Amino acid sequence: MDNPNLSAQFGEFPSLPNTQISHELLVATEEGGHENGLSSEEIIKAAGTQYMDACCNEGFNLNQFFAVPALPREIRNGLEMAHLLLCSADMISNRRYEEASRMLSQCKKLSSQLGHPIQRLCYYFSEALQERIERQISSEPNKAKQITPDYYLLALCTTVSPYAKVLQFTGVQAILDAVRGEKRIHVIDMGIRTGCQWTTLIQSLSHKISSSSVRHLRMTAVGVNSDVLEDSGKRLTEFAKTMEIRFSYRSVRISNMEEIHEGLFNVKAGEFVAVYAPIVFGRLLYDPILLGNTVNVIMKLKPHILVVSEVEAQHNSPSFPNRFIEALFYYSAYFDCLEAVRHDRNDLKRVKYEEVCLQNEIRNIIACEGESRWARHIMMDRWRCFFRMVGFIEMRFSYRAWYQARLLLNEYNHGDNFTIEPNGSAMSVGWKGTRLYTQSVWSCKRMPKG
C-alpha cells in the first residue's frame, strides 16, 4: 500500500540532509548557467528541500521561489519540473489522478528528450507517472514485458554507457587473474551482449600459450536472441583463429531463465569454469523461486569463479513513494553522466540509448507492480548476504583490475568525475559519489545442502 506522505519519504533519503542546496547557491549560478552550475541531481535535491518546506510551512510560497529573477532560466525550469514531478507522485499516491495528470501535462511542456539532462530526466519520469495513472485506473492493466534486444541495441549499450565497458573488461581481468596455469578453460556468459570483451580474454590467453600451456578455451553463451548468439559466435571464432588459439563456441538460446538447467552447459572434468553474469540475477527478483533455481544450477556447475554485475540501487521497495524517490536520484546522476561524456545534444546514439534502455527501466520501476515489475534493483549488501547463504565465497579484485577500471573511465570526458570505490570486497562505480553499478567476484567451494 502506498505511503501518502511523499515529503516524509524524501526527507528520509540519506543523501539529502548533508547536501541541501540553499537559495543563495542557486542564485550564485547565474553567471555559469546550467552546464557550469547545478547538476540534475543537485536540482532534484534543491527542489525536494523546497517541496518539504512547502509541505511543512503553510506560509511558504513555492511559486515565489521559482519566480526569483536571479535564477538562471534553465535552473528555474528544472526546479519547476522537479516540483511538478514530486507533486504528481504525491497525488498519485493519494489517488488524485486528474490533478496529477494536469501537473504532468505541465511538466511535459517544459521537458524534452533532446534538452538538458534535467529536461530529459523529467520527460521520462513524467511519461512513467502517466503510465502508472493509466494502469491504476484500468480494469485490465497490460503486463509489462522486457524488450528483447537486437544486436544493434546491445552494441549501443556498450558504446554509449561507460559503465557497460568498464564492467565488462574488469570482469575479464578478474577471470584472467584466476586462470593462471590452467590448461582447459570454460567460460559461461549468462547474458551475452556483443561478446566484444571476450576478444581481450582470447588475446591475453594466446600470449600465454607458451608459458601456461592453455590447450583449449570453450565458451558457452546464453541468450534470448538467436541472431545475437550467432553473430557473437562467428566474430569470436574468427578472432580466435587469428590468435592461433584452440577455441570452441556453443550457444544456448532460451526464452527465459526457467529453461536453464545443468545439462545445457556440458561441463567436463578438469575444466576451469568461469561464469559471467551481467545484470542477470536482479532481473529475477520478481520470482524468488526462479532466482533460487537459477543460482542453484550455477552452483552445480562448481564454478571456480563467478563474476556478478548488478545495478547498485534500492528499487525493490513495495512502497511506490520510496521507489520513486530512489529512482529519481539514481537516474538524475545517470543522465548527468551521459551528458558529460556525450555532450552533443544531437547525439543520436545517446538519445536512442536513453529512449530504449533507460526509459524501459524507469517506466517499469515507476509504473508497474506485482509480477509486471521486473526491474527490481537491490544493494550489494543484500546480494552479499544472498550469495554467502547459498554457499559462495567472496573474492577480491586484483590491483590490475582496479587499475584497468580507472584507466578505462579516465578515457572519457570528465573522467575524474567517475567514482570507483571498494564496496566490501566488491567494486562500485558511479558518478560524483552516487554509486550506479557494483561488480563482485565469487568462488564455489561446496555443493548446496540437499
C-alpha positions as CSV (number, residue, x, y, z in Angstrom):
1,M,0.0,0.0,0.0
2,D,1.4,3.4,-1.0
3,N,2.5,5.8,1.7
4,P,0.5,9.0,1.2
5,N,3.3,11.3,2.6
6,L,5.8,11.6,-0.2
7,S,7.6,14.5,1.5
8,A,8.3,12.3,4.5
9,Q,9.9,9.7,2.2
10,F,12.0,12.5,0.6
11,G,13.2,13.7,4.0
12,E,14.4,10.2,4.8
13,F,16.5,10.0,1.7
14,P,20.1,9.5,3.1
15,S,21.8,11.9,0.7
16,L,19.7,14.9,1.3
17,P,20.5,16.2,4.9
18,N,24.2,16.8,4.2
19,T,23.7,18.3,0.7
20,Q,20.8,20.7,0.9
21,I,21.1,23.4,-1.7
22,S,20.5,26.9,-0.4
23,H,18.7,29.7,-2.2
24,E,22.0,31.7,-2.2
25,L,23.8,28.8,-4.0
26,L,21.1,28.8,-6.7
27,V,21.4,32.5,-7.2
28,A,25.2,32.2,-7.4
29,T,24.9,30.0,-10.6
30,E,23.5,33.0,-12.6
31,E,26.8,33.6,-14.4
32,G,27.7,30.0,-15.1
33,G,24.4,28.7,-16.4
34,H,23.3,25.1,-16.1
35,E,26.4,23.4,-17.6
36,N,28.7,25.1,-15.0
37,G,26.1,25.4,-12.3
38,L,23.9,22.8,-10.8
39,S,23.6,19.2,-11.9
40,S,20.3,17.4,-12.3
41,E,20.9,15.6,-9.0
42,E,21.5,18.9,-7.2
43,I,18.4,20.4,-8.8
44,I,16.3,17.4,-7.6
45,K,17.7,17.9,-4.1
46,A,17.1,21.6,-4.1
47,A,13.5,21.1,-5.4
48,G,13.0,18.4,-2.7
49,T,14.2,20.7,0.0
50,Q,11.8,23.4,-1.1
51,Y,9.0,20.9,-1.6
52,M,9.4,19.7,2.0
53,D,9.3,23.4,3.2
54,A,6.1,23.9,1.2
55,C,4.5,20.8,2.8
56,C,5.6,21.7,6.3
57,N,5.1,25.5,6.2
58,E,1.7,26.9,5.1
59,G,3.2,30.4,4.7
60,F,5.9,29.2,2.2
61,N,5.2,30.3,-1.4
62,L,7.0,27.9,-3.7
63,N,5.9,29.9,-6.8
64,Q,7.7,33.0,-5.4
65,F,10.9,30.9,-5.1
66,F,10.7,29.9,-8.8
67,A,10.0,33.5,-9.8
68,V,13.2,34.9,-8.4
69,P,14.8,36.8,-11.4
70,A,18.4,36.0,-10.4
71,L,17.8,32.3,-11.0
72,P,19.0,31.2,-14.5
73,R,16.1,30.1,-16.7
74,E,17.3,26.6,-17.1
75,I,17.7,26.0,-13.4
76,R,14.3,27.7,-12.7
77,N,12.6,25.5,-15.2
78,G,14.4,22.4,-13.8
79,L,13.2,23.2,-10.3
80,E,9.7,23.7,-11.6
81,M,9.7,20.4,-13.4
82,A,11.1,18.6,-10.4
83,H,8.5,20.2,-8.2
84,L,5.7,19.1,-10.6
85,L,7.0,15.5,-10.6
86,L,7.1,15.4,-6.8
87,C,3.6,16.9,-6.5
88,S,2.3,14.5,-9.2
89,A,3.8,11.5,-7.5
90,D,2.3,12.6,-4.2
91,M,-1.2,13.0,-5.8
92,I,-0.9,9.6,-7.4
93,S,-0.2,8.1,-4.0
94,N,-3.4,9.6,-2.8
95,R,-5.3,8.5,-6.0
96,R,-5.9,12.1,-7.1
97,Y,-5.3,11.1,-10.7
98,E,-6.9,14.1,-12.5
99,E,-4.9,16.6,-10.6
100,A,-1.7,14.6,-11.2
101,S,-2.4,14.3,-14.9
102,R,-2.7,18.1,-15.2
103,M,0.6,18.6,-13.5
104,L,2.3,16.0,-15.6
105,S,1.0,17.8,-18.7
106,Q,2.7,21.0,-17.5
107,C,5.9,19.1,-16.8
108,K,5.8,17.6,-20.4
109,K,5.7,21.1,-21.8
110,L,8.9,22.1,-20.0
111,S,10.7,18.8,-20.6
112,S,12.3,17.3,-23.7
113,Q,14.1,14.2,-25.0
114,L,16.7,16.4,-26.6
115,G,17.2,19.0,-23.9
116,H,19.4,19.4,-20.8
117,P,19.8,16.4,-18.5
118,I,17.1,17.6,-16.1
119,Q,14.7,18.0,-19.1
120,R,15.3,14.5,-20.3
121,L,15.1,13.1,-16.8
122,C,11.7,14.8,-16.2
123,Y,10.4,13.8,-19.6
124,Y,10.9,10.1,-19.0
125,F,9.7,10.3,-15.4
126,S,6.5,12.2,-16.4
127,E,5.9,9.5,-19.0
128,A,6.3,6.8,-16.4
129,L,4.0,8.5,-13.9
130,Q,1.3,9.0,-16.6
131,E,1.5,5.3,-17.4
132,R,1.1,4.5,-13.7
133,I,-2.1,6.5,-13.7
134,E,-3.4,4.6,-16.7
135,R,-2.6,1.3,-15.1
136,Q,-4.2,2.3,-11.8
137,I,-7.5,3.3,-13.4
138,S,-7.6,0.5,-15.9
139,S,-9.5,-2.6,-15.0
140,E,-7.2,-4.8,-17.0
141,P,-3.7,-3.3,-17.0
142,N,-1.3,-4.7,-19.6
143,K,1.6,-6.8,-18.4
144,A,4.9,-5.1,-19.0
145,K,7.4,-7.1,-21.0
146,Q,11.1,-6.8,-21.2
147,I,12.5,-5.7,-24.5
148,T,14.3,-8.5,-26.4
149,P,17.3,-6.5,-27.7
150,D,18.8,-7.0,-31.1
151,Y,22.5,-6.8,-31.8
152,Y,22.2,-3.0,-32.6
153,L,20.8,-2.2,-29.2
154,L,23.3,-4.4,-27.4
155,A,26.2,-2.8,-29.2
156,L,24.6,0.6,-28.4
157,C,24.7,-0.1,-24.7
158,T,28.4,-1.0,-24.8
159,T,29.1,2.1,-26.9
160,V,27.1,4.7,-25.0
161,S,27.3,3.6,-21.4
162,P,30.8,3.9,-19.9
163,Y,29.7,1.5,-17.2
164,A,29.0,-1.3,-19.5
165,K,32.5,-1.1,-20.9
166,V,34.3,-0.9,-17.6
167,L,32.3,-3.7,-16.0
168,Q,32.9,-6.0,-19.0
169,F,36.6,-5.5,-19.1
170,T,37.1,-5.5,-15.4
171,G,35.2,-8.8,-15.3
172,V,37.6,-10.2,-17.9
173,Q,40.6,-9.1,-15.9
174,A,39.2,-10.9,-12.8
175,I,38.9,-14.1,-14.9
176,L,42.4,-13.7,-16.3
177,D,43.8,-13.3,-12.8
178,A,42.1,-16.5,-11.7
179,V,43.0,-18.8,-14.7
180,R,46.8,-18.7,-14.4
181,G,48.3,-22.0,-15.1
182,E,45.0,-23.6,-16.3
183,K,45.1,-25.8,-19.4
184,R,41.4,-26.0,-20.2
185,I,39.1,-23.1,-19.6
186,H,35.3,-23.0,-20.0
187,V,33.7,-19.5,-19.9
188,I,30.0,-19.4,-19.5
189,D,28.4,-16.0,-20.4
190,M,24.9,-16.0,-18.8
191,G,23.7,-13.0,-20.8
192,I,25.9,-12.3,-23.8
193,R,25.6,-8.9,-25.5
194,T,28.1,-8.4,-28.2
195,G,30.8,-10.5,-26.7
196,C,33.4,-7.9,-27.6
197,Q,35.1,-8.2,-24.2
198,W,36.0,-11.8,-24.8
199,T,38.4,-10.8,-27.6
200,T,40.6,-9.4,-24.8
201,L,40.4,-12.7,-23.0
202,I,41.3,-14.6,-26.2
203,Q,44.2,-12.3,-27.0
204,S,45.6,-12.5,-23.4
205,L,45.4,-16.2,-23.3
206,S,47.0,-16.6,-26.7
207,H,50.1,-14.7,-25.4
208,K,50.3,-17.2,-22.5
209,I,50.2,-20.4,-24.5
210,S,54.0,-21.0,-24.4
211,S,54.2,-20.4,-20.7
212,S,50.9,-21.7,-19.3
213,S,50.0,-24.3,-22.0
214,V,46.4,-23.2,-22.5
215,R,45.2,-26.1,-24.6
216,H,41.5,-25.2,-25.1
217,L,39.2,-22.3,-24.5
218,R,35.5,-23.2,-24.6
219,M,32.7,-20.6,-24.4
220,T,29.0,-21.2,-23.8
221,A,26.9,-18.2,-24.4
222,V,23.3,-17.9,-23.1
223,G,20.8,-15.5,-24.7
224,V,17.3,-15.0,-25.9
225,N,18.1,-13.6,-29.4
226,S,19.4,-16.2,-31.9
227,D,21.0,-13.6,-34.2
228,V,23.0,-12.1,-31.3
229,L,24.2,-15.5,-30.3
230,E,25.1,-16.5,-33.8
231,D,26.8,-13.2,-34.7
232,S,28.8,-13.2,-31.5
233,G,30.0,-16.8,-32.1
234,K,31.1,-16.0,-35.6
235,R,33.1,-13.0,-34.7
236,L,34.8,-14.7,-31.7
237,T,35.6,-17.8,-33.6
238,E,37.2,-15.8,-36.4
239,F,39.2,-13.7,-33.9
240,A,40.4,-16.8,-32.1
241,K,41.8,-18.2,-35.4
242,T,43.9,-15.0,-35.9
243,M,45.2,-15.5,-32.4
244,E,46.0,-19.2,-33.1
245,I,44.3,-20.5,-30.0
246,R,42.1,-23.5,-29.9
247,F,38.6,-22.2,-29.3
248,S,35.1,-23.6,-29.4
249,Y,31.8,-21.7,-29.1
250,R,28.4,-23.0,-28.2
251,S,25.2,-21.0,-28.0
252,V,22.3,-21.7,-25.7
253,R,19.1,-20.0,-26.7
254,I,16.4,-19.7,-24.1
255,S,13.1,-17.9,-23.9
256,N,13.6,-17.2,-20.2
257,M,15.6,-18.4,-17.2
258,E,13.0,-21.0,-16.4
259,E,14.6,-23.1,-19.1
260,I,18.1,-23.1,-17.5
261,H,19.4,-26.5,-16.3
262,E,22.7,-28.0,-15.6
263,G,22.8,-30.2,-18.7
264,L,22.8,-27.2,-21.1
265,F,26.4,-26.4,-20.3
266,N,28.2,-29.8,-20.7
267,V,30.9,-29.0,-18.2
268,K,33.7,-31.5,-18.4
269,A,36.0,-32.9,-15.7
270,G,39.3,-30.9,-15.4
271,E,37.9,-27.7,-16.8
272,F,38.4,-24.4,-15.1
273,V,34.8,-23.0,-15.1
274,A,34.3,-19.2,-15.1
275,V,30.7,-17.9,-15.1
276,Y,30.0,-14.3,-16.1
277,A,26.6,-12.9,-15.0
278,P,25.9,-9.4,-16.3
279,I,22.7,-7.9,-14.8
280,V,21.2,-11.3,-14.7
281,F,20.1,-12.1,-11.1
282,G,18.5,-8.7,-10.5
283,R,16.0,-9.4,-13.3
284,L,14.9,-12.5,-11.4
285,L,14.0,-10.8,-8.1
286,Y,10.3,-10.7,-9.1
287,D,10.3,-14.5,-8.7
288,P,12.4,-15.7,-5.7
289,I,11.9,-19.3,-6.6
290,L,13.2,-18.8,-10.1
291,L,16.2,-16.8,-8.7
292,G,17.0,-19.6,-6.3
293,N,16.7,-22.3,-9.0
294,T,19.0,-20.3,-11.4
295,V,21.7,-19.8,-8.7
296,N,21.4,-23.5,-7.8
297,V,22.1,-24.5,-11.4
298,I,25.2,-22.4,-11.4
299,M,26.3,-23.9,-8.1
300,K,26.0,-27.4,-9.6
301,L,28.5,-26.3,-12.3
302,K,31.0,-25.8,-9.5
303,P,32.5,-22.6,-11.0
304,H,36.0,-21.6,-9.9
305,I,35.0,-18.0,-10.4
306,L,31.6,-16.2,-10.7
307,V,31.6,-12.6,-11.8
308,V,28.4,-10.7,-11.0
309,S,27.5,-7.2,-12.2
310,E,24.3,-5.6,-10.8
311,V,22.7,-2.2,-10.5
312,E,23.6,-0.6,-7.2
313,A,20.3,0.9,-6.1
314,Q,17.2,0.2,-4.0
315,H,14.4,0.0,-6.5
316,N,12.6,-3.0,-5.0
317,S,10.6,-1.3,-2.2
318,P,6.9,-2.3,-2.2
319,S,6.2,1.4,-1.4
320,F,5.7,3.5,-4.6
321,P,6.9,6.7,-2.9
322,N,10.2,5.0,-1.8
323,R,10.8,3.6,-5.3
324,F,10.0,6.9,-6.9
325,I,12.4,9.0,-4.8
326,E,15.2,6.4,-5.0
327,A,14.8,6.1,-8.8
328,L,14.7,9.9,-9.3
329,F,18.1,10.3,-7.6
330,Y,19.6,7.3,-9.3
331,Y,18.7,8.3,-12.8
332,S,19.5,12.0,-12.2
333,A,23.1,11.0,-11.7
334,Y,23.0,8.7,-14.7
335,F,21.6,11.4,-17.0
336,D,24.3,13.9,-15.7
337,C,27.0,11.3,-16.5
338,L,25.7,10.7,-20.1
339,E,25.5,14.5,-20.6
340,A,29.2,14.9,-19.6
341,V,30.7,12.1,-21.6
342,R,28.5,12.6,-24.7
343,H,27.7,16.3,-24.5
344,D,26.4,16.7,-28.1
345,R,22.6,17.3,-27.6
346,N,22.0,15.8,-31.1
347,D,24.0,12.6,-30.3
348,L,21.5,10.1,-31.8
349,K,23.2,7.1,-30.1
350,R,22.8,8.6,-26.7
351,V,19.2,9.6,-27.4
352,K,18.4,6.1,-28.6
353,Y,20.1,4.6,-25.5
354,E,18.1,6.8,-23.2
355,E,14.9,6.3,-25.1
356,V,15.1,2.5,-25.2
357,C,17.2,1.3,-22.4
358,L,16.8,3.8,-19.6
359,Q,13.2,4.7,-20.3
360,N,12.4,1.0,-20.3
361,E,13.7,0.6,-16.7
362,I,12.2,3.9,-15.4
363,R,8.7,3.1,-16.7
364,N,8.9,-0.4,-15.2
365,I,10.1,0.8,-11.8
366,I,7.6,3.6,-11.6
367,A,4.5,2.4,-13.4
368,C,4.3,-1.3,-12.7
369,E,3.5,-3.5,-9.7
370,G,3.5,-7.2,-9.0
371,E,5.0,-9.7,-11.5
372,S,4.9,-7.0,-14.1
373,R,7.7,-5.1,-12.3
374,W,10.8,-6.9,-13.4
375,A,13.3,-4.0,-12.8
376,R,13.9,-4.7,-9.1
377,H,17.3,-3.5,-8.1
378,I,18.8,-4.1,-4.6
379,M,22.1,-3.0,-2.9
380,M,25.3,-5.0,-2.8
381,D,24.9,-5.7,1.0
382,R,21.8,-7.7,0.3
383,W,23.4,-9.6,-2.6
384,R,26.3,-10.4,-0.4
385,C,24.1,-12.0,2.2
386,F,22.3,-14.0,-0.5
387,F,25.4,-15.4,-2.2
388,R,27.0,-16.3,1.1
389,M,23.8,-18.0,2.2
390,V,23.8,-20.3,-0.9
391,G,27.4,-21.2,-0.5
392,F,29.6,-18.8,-2.5
393,I,32.7,-17.3,-1.1
394,E,33.5,-13.7,-2.0
395,M,36.9,-12.9,-3.6
396,R,38.8,-9.7,-4.0
397,F,39.7,-7.8,-7.2
398,S,43.4,-7.6,-8.0
399,Y,45.3,-4.4,-8.3
400,R,45.4,-4.9,-12.0
401,A,41.5,-4.9,-12.1
402,W,41.3,-1.7,-10.1
403,Y,43.9,-0.1,-12.3
404,Q,42.2,-1.1,-15.5
405,A,38.8,0.2,-14.3
406,R,40.2,3.6,-13.5
407,L,42.2,3.7,-16.8
408,L,39.1,2.9,-18.8
409,L,37.0,5.6,-17.0
410,N,39.7,8.2,-17.5
411,E,39.4,7.8,-21.3
412,Y,36.0,9.6,-21.1
413,N,35.3,13.3,-20.9
414,H,35.2,14.4,-17.3
415,G,36.8,11.1,-16.3
416,D,37.7,12.5,-12.9
417,N,34.0,12.7,-12.0
418,F,33.6,9.0,-12.2
419,T,33.6,7.3,-8.8
420,I,35.3,3.9,-8.3
421,E,35.5,2.6,-4.8
422,P,35.5,-0.6,-2.7
423,N,32.2,-1.9,-1.6
424,G,33.5,-4.5,0.9
425,S,35.5,-6.8,-1.4
426,A,33.4,-5.7,-4.4
427,M,33.9,-2.8,-6.8
428,S,31.3,0.0,-7.1
429,V,31.4,2.6,-10.0
430,G,29.3,5.7,-10.3
431,W,29.1,9.4,-10.9
432,K,30.2,12.1,-8.4
433,G,29.8,9.9,-5.4
434,T,26.5,8.3,-6.4
435,R,27.0,4.5,-6.9
436,L,25.4,3.2,-10.1
437,Y,26.7,-0.4,-10.5
438,T,28.6,-2.9,-8.4
439,Q,30.7,-5.8,-9.6
440,S,31.7,-8.7,-7.3
441,V,33.7,-11.9,-7.7
442,W,32.8,-15.2,-6.1
443,S,34.0,-18.8,-5.9
444,C,32.2,-22.0,-5.3
445,K,33.7,-24.3,-2.7
446,R,30.9,-26.7,-1.9
447,M,27.6,-28.0,-3.2
448,P,24.4,-26.6,-1.7
449,K,22.8,-28.8,1.0
450,G,20.2,-31.3,0.0
